Amino acid sequence: MDTSRLVRVDEATWKLEPEGAMRVPAIIYGTEELVREMDEKVLEQTRNVACLPGIVKAAYALPDAHWGYGFPIGGVAAFDADAGGVVSAGGVGFDISCGVRTVTTGLDRSEVAPVVEKLADALYAAVPVGLGRTGQIRLSDAELDAMLEGGARWAVAMGWGDPADLERIEEKGRMAGADPSAVSKKAKERQRAEMGTLGSGNHYLEIQVVDRILDPEAAAVYGLVEDQVVITIHCGSRGLGHQIGTEFLREMAIAAQRYGIVLPDRELACAPLRSELGQRYLGAMRAAINCALANREIIDHLARGVLRRMFPQAKMALLFDVSHNTCKLERHRIDGEEKELFVHRKGATRAFGPGHPDVPEPLRKVGQPVLIGGSMGTGSWVLAGAPTSEEKSFASAVHGAGRAMSRHEATRQYRGDQIVAELRERGVVVRAPSMRGVAEEAPAAYKDVDAVVLAAERAGLARRVAYLRPIVCIKG
């Protein structure tokens, strides 16, 4: 990205003042190196988001930002319904409520290391992975609607999970306001047999080791100690979320003119929050959030079953489950006044700081856990929401490393079997249904996750707590 158009505010903040149709500034977070490495489309898309009706304060791109559909991935924007604000399906994304979930096990790496191959095989057998893969669960029409309304609470009530988990899940496991009737028959049909499945692309289930701790106080509150084994799951709402995104993007693009909305980019298709279409999308999107929360709860249940059979001494507890790719109604302070705003986070993670009432105890005193997935085999991070995150980005932080190379380019440069062999030499056992999929997710296809989280910390979005190194990767 050419930074000559931007004003550098501090070491990790860059600003484009309003110009043309922009209603608010565009703000990009990142070190100079990360910002220069970003595609020019990131600035263009962030600038376009700043043109949408009812946007508040600024349009943001986070340090892991890269080109997406309409909004950049790593984009954040909040809209005021009272000021004609809109909801954008492209501002949420296709994989609605894709997110990350981390579970502590109480196991030391020395207990797991001797049987790591066996553990990888058992997890790969227990959790269905891959494009279009179905699982053992088949839902009736009534059960589908109950799942879409109940989220992880439904999964726990059905016996797929631990009731204690619910306090540590965003929205306590259930997104209010879901409307299963707003979800099409086709979307529901795609999900009927996909609950408890990981999917493909950048989704994964990993066994990780707490490699180092940077914030001992927060780590102690989170239950993280060096050399402890944890389970981390990254996945979303599967076919249902993708279908909802596809259908509503099409409908919003057609309806924009009817609502008098001038789109700087057709991919920014949106609808007024107070319109029938906007409300219908919110109901369907919230149902997809519940689908994702239920799906991660079930996958976690399957994974814990494997570990309990292999390690009866394991003491597993959910650290946190948090989504990216959402639009949430939240209270935020603007110019000294508290307002209800609809915060779009596309490839961005909610990151409430210390003391926020929506962060459960005992986590509240150090801030909400922010779970950051790295590229395959390179490690992940646990961060904590910073006291300044509210002011900086509507309490939002990065969600991962962010792609630096397209999937096509990755498959042109890398072979899946070579990557699997290289990762094995580095102590990471990989199981995957497709070597092409492994090539698409080559570590070099992503930005340096360490640089991304350091930039997030310097920008005041979140602070680093612990680095997690993978030893098993079950790849979608």
PLY file of the C-alpha trace (Angstrom):
ply
format ascii 1.0
element vertex 476
property float x
property float y
property float z
element edge 475
property int vertex1
property int vertex2
end_header
0.00 0.00 0.00
1.17 3.51 -0.81
1.18 5.36 2.53
1.67 8.81 0.99
-2.09 9.53 1.17
-2.20 8.67 4.87
-1.36 10.74 7.94
0.68 8.77 10.43
-0.88 9.35 13.86
1.52 7.19 15.88
3.73 4.13 15.41
0.76 1.87 14.63
-2.05 4.20 13.49
-2.62 5.69 10.02
-5.47 7.96 8.97
-7.14 9.06 5.75
-9.20 12.19 6.35
-12.67 12.31 4.72
-12.63 13.11 1.04
-15.25 12.88 -1.67
-18.26 10.88 -0.43
-16.57 9.76 2.79
-18.66 10.54 5.88
-15.93 9.66 8.41
-12.17 9.05 8.32
-10.58 5.72 7.41
-8.14 4.44 10.01
-5.64 1.67 9.39
-3.75 0.04 12.25
-0.36 -1.58 11.73
3.35 -1.00 11.73
4.80 0.72 8.68
6.00 -2.63 7.34
2.58 -4.29 7.72
0.73 -1.34 6.18
3.09 -1.16 3.21
2.60 -4.90 2.64
-1.19 -4.52 2.52
-2.92 -4.62 -0.86
-4.03 -1.21 -2.20
-7.56 -2.64 -2.12
-7.50 -2.50 1.70
-7.37 1.30 1.65
-9.88 1.49 -1.20
-12.34 -0.79 0.57
-11.94 0.95 3.94
-12.49 4.29 2.21
-15.66 2.91 0.57
-17.00 1.66 3.90
-16.55 5.21 5.24
-19.11 6.35 2.63
-22.00 4.22 3.91
-25.05 5.86 5.54
-25.11 6.13 9.33
-21.49 5.14 9.90
-20.09 6.41 13.20
-16.64 7.74 14.09
-14.45 5.93 11.50
-14.04 2.92 9.24
-11.22 0.71 10.53
-8.78 -1.79 9.04
-6.82 -3.86 11.56
-3.19 -5.06 11.30
-4.20 -8.38 9.69
-6.34 -6.66 7.04
-6.43 -7.88 3.46
-8.74 -7.57 0.48
-12.20 -9.06 0.99
-15.70 -8.92 -0.46
-16.89 -5.31 -0.03
-15.36 -4.78 3.39
-11.71 -5.68 3.86
-11.14 -8.79 5.93
-9.96 -7.27 9.18
-12.51 -4.46 8.83
-14.61 -2.84 11.57
-17.42 -0.30 11.26
-20.32 0.75 13.52
-23.66 2.13 12.37
-26.35 4.13 14.15
-29.88 3.03 13.24
-31.23 6.41 14.43
-29.04 8.13 11.81
-30.16 5.93 8.91
-27.46 3.35 9.52
-27.25 0.18 7.47
-26.37 -3.48 7.86
-24.16 -5.02 5.18
-23.97 -8.74 4.48
-20.53 -8.11 2.98
-19.53 -6.38 6.22
-20.19 -9.61 8.11
-18.82 -12.06 5.56
-19.87 -15.40 4.15
-18.66 -17.62 6.99
-20.89 -15.99 9.58
-19.58 -16.29 13.15
-16.45 -18.12 12.17
-14.53 -18.09 15.42
-11.99 -19.62 17.75
-12.44 -21.73 20.86
-9.66 -22.78 23.26
-9.87 -25.42 25.99
-7.29 -26.02 28.72
-6.62 -29.69 29.54
-4.44 -29.75 32.64
-2.07 -32.03 30.71
1.64 -31.42 30.35
3.28 -31.79 26.96
5.42 -34.63 28.39
2.22 -36.67 28.89
1.06 -36.17 25.31
4.32 -36.31 23.34
4.75 -40.13 23.39
1.33 -40.72 21.80
1.01 -37.69 19.54
0.57 -39.77 16.35
-2.12 -41.89 17.95
-3.85 -38.76 19.24
-3.82 -37.20 15.76
-5.36 -40.34 14.26
-8.05 -40.50 16.93
-9.04 -36.85 16.50
-9.08 -37.18 12.71
-11.41 -40.17 13.05
-13.71 -38.46 15.56
-14.22 -35.06 13.88
-15.40 -35.04 10.25
-13.32 -32.63 8.13
-13.27 -31.49 4.51
-15.42 -29.75 1.92
-19.07 -30.88 2.11
-18.29 -33.52 4.73
-21.24 -34.59 6.86
-21.30 -36.02 10.37
-23.31 -38.49 12.41
-25.90 -35.90 13.49
-29.02 -35.57 11.33
-31.48 -32.86 12.36
-35.20 -32.79 11.68
-36.85 -29.53 10.65
-37.88 -28.86 14.25
-34.40 -29.67 15.54
-32.81 -27.36 12.96
-34.97 -24.47 14.12
-34.25 -25.26 17.76
-30.52 -25.25 17.04
-30.72 -21.94 15.14
-32.59 -20.38 18.05
-30.64 -21.98 20.89
-26.98 -22.08 19.79
-24.54 -23.74 22.16
-27.23 -23.88 24.85
-29.18 -26.21 22.55
-26.09 -28.35 21.98
-25.46 -28.68 25.72
-29.11 -29.53 26.38
-28.86 -32.26 23.74
-25.86 -33.79 25.54
-23.11 -32.39 23.27
-21.19 -30.28 25.72
-20.67 -29.15 29.29
-23.10 -26.68 30.94
-20.11 -24.94 32.56
-18.96 -23.92 29.05
-21.81 -21.48 28.55
-20.40 -18.75 30.82
-17.22 -18.70 28.72
-18.90 -18.38 25.31
-19.66 -15.06 23.65
-23.33 -14.18 24.29
-23.29 -17.00 26.86
-23.77 -19.49 24.07
-26.91 -18.05 22.49
-27.32 -14.98 20.30
-30.63 -13.31 21.09
-32.89 -12.17 18.26
-32.31 -15.14 15.96
-35.13 -15.79 13.51
-35.04 -19.29 12.00
-37.96 -18.34 9.73
-35.66 -15.83 7.98
-33.29 -18.67 7.00
-34.07 -20.20 3.62
-34.96 -23.82 3.11
-31.81 -24.26 1.02
-29.58 -22.89 3.79
-31.18 -25.20 6.34
-30.84 -28.18 4.03
-27.12 -27.52 3.63
-26.73 -27.65 7.42
-28.98 -30.61 8.20
-26.08 -33.11 8.33
-23.13 -30.77 8.92
-23.32 -30.17 12.68
-20.14 -31.25 14.44
-18.06 -30.96 11.27
-14.98 -28.81 10.75
-15.31 -27.90 7.09
-12.44 -26.86 4.81
-10.28 -23.84 3.98
-8.50 -22.30 6.95
-10.53 -24.20 9.55
-8.70 -26.49 11.94
-8.60 -28.36 15.21
-5.21 -28.18 16.90
-3.55 -29.64 19.94
-1.23 -26.90 21.14
1.30 -26.30 23.89
1.61 -23.09 25.89
5.09 -22.22 24.68
5.65 -18.93 26.49
3.78 -16.45 28.66
4.14 -12.69 28.33
1.50 -11.54 30.84
1.69 -13.77 33.94
-1.26 -12.09 35.70
-3.67 -12.56 32.81
-2.34 -16.06 32.09
-3.00 -17.10 35.69
-6.59 -15.82 35.45
-7.03 -17.63 32.13
-5.63 -20.89 33.57
-2.62 -20.97 31.23
0.75 -22.31 32.38
3.87 -23.04 30.36
4.02 -26.52 28.78
0.29 -27.08 29.30
-1.59 -28.73 26.43
-4.68 -26.98 25.06
-7.27 -27.70 22.36
-8.06 -24.94 19.86
-10.86 -25.08 17.31
-11.37 -22.65 14.40
-14.57 -22.98 12.35
-17.91 -21.34 11.71
-21.46 -21.79 10.46
-20.54 -24.09 7.57
-22.86 -24.24 4.55
-25.71 -22.47 6.29
-23.77 -19.27 6.89
-22.39 -19.22 3.36
-25.88 -19.67 1.90
-27.33 -16.87 4.03
-24.52 -14.53 2.99
-24.93 -15.35 -0.70
-28.71 -14.91 -0.70
-28.84 -11.65 1.24
-25.96 -10.05 -0.66
-27.91 -10.63 -3.86
-31.12 -9.28 -2.38
-29.42 -6.22 -0.84
-27.67 -5.34 -4.11
-31.02 -5.27 -5.91
-32.77 -3.35 -3.11
-30.14 -0.63 -2.55
-31.57 1.68 -5.21
-35.06 1.28 -3.77
-33.76 2.50 -0.42
-31.96 5.44 -2.05
-28.51 4.09 -1.12
-25.67 5.00 -3.46
-23.08 2.24 -3.29
-19.43 3.11 -3.97
-18.99 -0.60 -4.69
-21.73 -3.10 -5.51
-20.07 -5.55 -3.10
-21.02 -3.18 -0.25
-24.67 -4.13 -0.75
-26.60 -3.19 2.37
-30.03 -2.31 3.73
-31.23 0.19 6.35
-31.20 -1.35 9.80
-34.82 -0.32 10.28
-36.00 -1.78 6.97
-37.81 -5.09 6.58
-34.83 -6.48 4.65
-32.35 -5.27 7.24
-34.33 -6.83 10.08
-34.76 -10.07 8.19
-31.02 -10.28 7.54
-30.23 -9.62 11.22
-32.58 -12.45 12.21
-30.97 -14.86 9.75
-27.44 -13.76 10.64
-28.11 -14.24 14.35
-29.42 -17.72 13.59
-26.15 -18.43 11.77
-24.20 -17.17 14.79
-26.09 -19.69 16.91
-25.30 -22.39 14.36
-21.58 -21.63 14.65
-21.69 -21.57 18.46
-23.49 -24.93 18.48
-21.09 -26.38 15.92
-17.98 -25.46 17.91
-19.59 -26.82 21.08
-20.22 -30.18 19.38
-16.73 -30.38 17.85
-15.25 -29.58 21.25
-17.39 -32.34 22.80
-16.05 -34.84 20.25
-12.45 -33.74 20.80
-12.74 -33.86 24.59
-14.12 -37.38 24.30
-10.94 -38.46 22.51
-8.70 -36.88 25.13
-10.71 -38.29 28.02
-10.35 -41.80 26.62
-6.60 -41.41 26.09
-5.89 -39.30 29.20
-8.39 -40.03 32.00
-6.45 -37.59 34.21
-7.24 -34.62 31.93
-9.12 -31.74 33.55
-10.65 -29.81 30.69
-12.17 -26.38 30.97
-13.19 -23.86 28.34
-11.00 -20.76 28.29
-13.22 -18.86 25.84
-15.14 -19.06 22.56
-15.27 -15.87 20.50
-16.49 -15.13 16.99
-15.35 -12.99 14.12
-17.62 -12.22 11.14
-20.58 -10.76 13.03
-22.75 -7.68 13.40
-23.63 -7.03 17.04
-25.86 -4.46 18.74
-23.65 -3.01 21.47
-23.43 0.08 23.66
-20.47 2.34 22.92
-19.53 5.84 24.01
-19.39 8.44 21.23
-18.38 12.02 22.12
-19.20 11.37 25.76
-22.63 9.91 25.01
-23.49 6.21 25.24
-25.23 4.92 22.12
-26.56 1.65 20.79
-24.61 0.82 17.64
-24.50 -2.09 15.21
-20.84 -3.07 15.09
-19.71 -4.99 12.00
-16.61 -7.09 12.59
-15.43 -8.88 9.47
-12.36 -10.93 10.23
-12.16 -9.05 13.53
-12.62 -10.25 17.10
-14.57 -8.61 19.89
-12.03 -7.45 22.51
-13.73 -5.97 25.57
-11.23 -4.52 28.03
-10.84 -4.98 31.79
-13.98 -4.31 33.81
-16.44 -4.66 30.95
-19.73 -6.08 32.31
-20.12 -8.52 29.40
-16.88 -10.30 30.29
-17.59 -13.12 32.78
-15.84 -13.39 36.13
-13.05 -14.05 36.94
-11.85 -12.95 33.48
-13.33 -9.47 33.82
-10.49 -7.98 35.84
-7.91 -8.65 33.10
-10.13 -8.31 30.04
-11.79 -10.62 27.55
-9.62 -13.38 26.02
-8.90 -12.67 22.36
-7.98 -15.89 20.53
-5.75 -15.41 17.48
-5.15 -18.27 15.06
-1.88 -18.27 13.17
-1.16 -19.99 9.89
-0.94 -23.76 9.82
1.95 -24.90 11.96
3.23 -21.46 12.95
1.51 -20.99 16.28
-1.36 -18.99 17.76
-1.78 -16.32 20.40
-4.01 -15.59 23.36
-4.46 -11.85 23.85
-6.54 -9.82 26.30
-8.77 -6.88 25.44
-6.96 -3.64 26.24
-8.35 -0.71 28.28
-8.04 1.43 25.13
-9.73 -1.01 22.73
-13.13 0.66 23.15
-11.78 4.06 22.14
-9.59 2.69 19.35
-11.87 0.30 17.46
-15.23 -0.23 19.18
-13.47 -2.90 21.30
-12.23 -4.93 18.33
-8.94 -6.69 17.65
-7.29 -8.82 14.98
-8.56 -12.35 14.31
-5.53 -14.08 12.77
-2.42 -13.70 10.69
-4.27 -12.55 7.56
-3.49 -13.87 4.09
-0.47 -12.55 2.24
-0.97 -14.78 -0.81
-4.04 -16.04 -2.66
-4.98 -19.71 -2.46
-4.27 -20.05 -6.18
-0.79 -18.61 -5.79
-0.12 -20.83 -2.78
-0.99 -23.99 -4.73
1.22 -22.79 -7.57
4.21 -22.42 -5.26
3.77 -25.25 -2.74
2.93 -28.95 -2.58
0.82 -30.26 0.27
2.89 -33.39 0.90
6.07 -31.31 1.15
4.46 -29.00 3.69
3.25 -31.96 5.77
6.79 -33.39 5.78
8.36 -30.04 6.70
5.91 -29.51 9.55
6.59 -33.00 10.86
10.27 -32.12 11.07
9.26 -29.10 13.14
7.22 -31.24 15.53
3.75 -30.70 14.05
1.70 -33.74 13.01
-0.84 -32.89 10.29
-3.94 -34.83 9.25
-5.93 -33.54 6.28
-8.29 -34.92 3.63
-6.72 -32.93 0.79
-3.11 -32.14 -0.03
-4.33 -29.29 -2.23
-6.06 -27.85 0.81
-2.81 -28.10 2.75
-0.97 -26.26 -0.03
-3.61 -23.50 -0.01
-2.94 -23.00 3.69
0.87 -23.06 3.46
2.42 -21.09 6.33
4.11 -18.75 3.85
0.69 -17.82 2.41
-0.01 -15.83 5.57
1.43 -12.79 7.28
3.70 -13.20 10.28
1.22 -13.67 13.15
3.81 -12.50 15.67
4.15 -9.18 13.83
0.37 -8.83 13.58
-0.29 -9.31 17.31
2.61 -7.03 18.24
1.08 -4.34 16.02
-2.31 -4.89 17.67
-0.67 -4.40 21.06
1.15 -1.25 19.96
-2.08 0.13 18.53
-3.86 -0.40 21.87
-6.33 -2.97 20.57
-5.26 -5.89 22.80
-2.23 -7.06 24.75
-0.29 -10.29 24.35
-0.77 -12.95 27.04
0.56 -16.29 25.74
1.96 -17.94 22.64
0.65 -21.40 21.70
2.71 -23.79 19.58
0.88 -26.58 17.67
1.84 -30.23 17.93
-1.20 -31.70 16.11
-3.14 -29.99 13.32
-6.36 -31.53 12.00
-6.87 -29.48 8.85
-10.14 -28.91 7.06
0 1
1 2
2 3
3 4
4 5
5 6
6 7
7 8
8 9
9 10
10 11
11 12
12 13
13 14
14 15
15 16
16 17
17 18
18 19
19 20
20 21
21 22
22 23
23 24
24 25
25 26
26 27
27 28
28 29
29 30
30 31
31 32
32 33
33 34
34 35
35 36
36 37
37 38
38 39
39 40
40 41
41 42
42 43
43 44
44 45
45 46
46 47
47 48
48 49
49 50
50 51
51 52
52 53
53 54
54 55
55 56
56 57
57 58
58 59
59 60
60 61
61 62
62 63
63 64
64 65
65 66
66 67
67 68
68 69
69 70
70 71
71 72
72 73
73 74
74 75
75 76
76 77
77 78
78 79
79 80
80 81
81 82
82 83
83 84
84 85
85 86
86 87
87 88
88 89
89 90
90 91
91 92
92 93
93 94
94 95
95 96
96 97
97 98
98 99
99 100
100 101
101 102
102 103
103 104
104 105
105 106
106 107
107 108
108 109
109 110
110 111
111 112
112 113
113 114
114 115
115 116
116 117
117 118
118 119
119 120
120 121
121 122
122 123
123 124
124 125
125 126
126 127
127 128
128 129
129 130
130 131
131 132
132 133
133 134
134 135
135 136
136 137
137 138
138 139
139 140
140 141
141 142
142 143
143 144
144 145
145 146
146 147
147 148
148 149
149 150
150 151
151 152
152 153
153 154
154 155
155 156
156 157
157 158
158 159
159 160
160 161
161 162
162 163
163 164
164 165
165 166
166 167
167 168
168 169
169 170
170 171
171 172
172 173
173 174
174 175
175 176
176 177
177 178
178 179
179 180
180 181
181 182
182 183
183 184
184 185
185 186
186 187
187 188
188 189
189 190
190 191
191 192
192 193
193 194
194 195
195 196
196 197
197 198
198 199
199 200
200 201
201 202
202 203
203 204
204 205
205 206
206 207
207 208
208 209
209 210
210 211
211 212
212 213
213 214
214 215
215 216
216 217
217 218
218 219
219 220
220 221
221 222
222 223
223 224
224 225
225 226
226 227
227 228
228 229
229 230
230 231
231 232
232 233
233 234
234 235
235 236
236 237
237 238
238 239
239 240
240 241
241 242
242 243
243 244
244 245
245 246
246 247
247 248
248 249
249 250
250 251
251 252
252 253
253 254
254 255
255 256
256 257
257 258
258 259
259 260
260 261
261 262
262 263
263 264
264 265
265 266
266 267
267 268
268 269
269 270
270 271
271 272
272 273
273 274
274 275
275 276
276 277
277 278
278 279
279 280
280 281
281 282
282 283
283 284
284 285
285 286
286 287
287 288
288 289
289 290
290 291
291 292
292 293
293 294
294 295
295 296
296 297
297 298
298 299
299 300
300 301
301 302
302 303
303 304
304 305
305 306
306 307
307 308
308 309
309 310
310 311
311 312
312 313
313 314
314 315
315 316
316 317
317 318
318 319
319 320
320 321
321 322
322 323
323 324
324 325
325 326
326 327
327 328
328 329
329 330
330 331
331 332
332 333
333 334
334 335
335 336
336 337
337 338
338 339
339 340
340 341
341 342
342 343
343 344
344 345
345 346
346 347
347 348
348 349
349 350
350 351
351 352
352 353
353 354
354 355
355 356
356 357
357 358
358 359
359 360
360 361
361 362
362 363
363 364
364 365
365 366
366 367
367 368
368 369
369 370
370 371
371 372
372 373
373 374
374 375
375 376
376 377
377 378
378 379
379 380
380 381
381 382
382 383
383 384
384 385
385 386
386 387
387 388
388 389
389 390
390 391
391 392
392 393
393 394
394 395
395 396
396 397
397 398
398 399
399 400
400 401
401 402
402 403
403 404
404 405
405 406
406 407
407 408
408 409
409 410
410 411
411 412
412 413
413 414
414 415
415 416
416 417
417 418
418 419
419 420
420 421
421 422
422 423
423 424
424 425
425 426
426 427
427 428
428 429
429 430
430 431
431 432
432 433
433 434
434 435
435 436
436 437
437 438
438 439
439 440
440 441
441 442
442 443
443 444
444 445
445 446
446 447
447 448
448 449
449 450
450 451
451 452
452 453
453 454
454 455
455 456
456 457
457 458
458 459
459 460
460 461
461 462
462 463
463 464
464 465
465 466
466 467
467 468
468 469
469 470
470 471
471 472
472 473
473 474
474 475
